[in-house]
Amino acid sequence: MEISLSAMVMESPDKMGRLTNEEFIKMAADIGYHGICMRASLAGTQTPRENRLELKRDLDKLGLKSTMVTADFDVPLNNERGPLAMRDIGPHLDVAEDFDARLLRVCIKSWSDVKWVQRAADEALERGITLTHMAHGQSMFETVDGSIEYVKRVNRRNFALTYETTNWVWCLQDVGRETIKRIAPYLCYVYLKNTKMWDGGSKRSLRWYPGWVNLDDAVFGEPDTIDFVEILGAMEEIGYDGVVTVHQSPVGDETIEHCAQHCYDYLTEIGNFTPRAGAPA
């Protein structure tokens, strides 16, 4: 497996970047990540193409790849405009192509989106790109059963599931070994983020199911939180050899740099990751 860092680690609540592009990608390279998960906070449909290509050259110089692209702000915000990208997927595919990314994240919020997903996937297939939806609250991928059913309904070989830990935890879904075995045929990408859901949580988040939940952010490895040892072990058991991306934000007064480094150190200690060529020893 390879390990990647999401631009989410340096984003403000409105999804804007708190580091320059140069600072972020150099940090990822210096730590040892294989690549970055590209988000609009770095570059997207709103970014002039010459700027996207300049960033791609900078990534190449550092030996980093773009493991997946989220090409606008509406998709990660999971708002009502998110699904509109599939009605005009071309500009989003352009961003993915500019970064040589084979995965493009989309947003789906109803069964009526199926025909648009199919059309977008057909267009993406012509360019060798797979569309993916992550496990996410207030979407058609809020539950394990719902996610599997939607991928089956779309019925396109280049439409697949991104596993993500916290959203399914918040929706009272199992994220361990048995679930990973179930989703194995539909899996193309892995997001890891930690959380602690409990009645005394200082934050609240609204899900379609079960409604409002109380939670706290948690650093990787914190007791009584998500069991990443089991998760990475299960990924090996199903033969997953793709990318595992740190989708974590700093907790409390933690710095961006500390968060990125700690997540890398923790996951590479418990998981079987291939070292990046040229990465720091």
Secondary structure, 3 states (H helix, E strand, C coil): CEEEEEHHHHECCCCCECCCHHHHHHHHHHHCCCEEEECCCCCCCCCCHHHHHHHHHHHHHHCCEEEEECCCCHHHHCCCCHHHHHHHCHHHHHHHHHCCCCEEECCCCCHHHHHHHHHHHHHHHCCCCEEEEECCCCCCCCCHHHHHHHHHHHCCCCEEEEEEHHHHHHCCCCCCHHHHHHHHHHEEEEEECCEEECCCCCEEEECCCCCEEEEEECCCCCCCCCCHHHHHHHHHHCCCCCEEEECCCCCCCCCHHHHHHHHHHHHHHHCCCCCCCCCCC
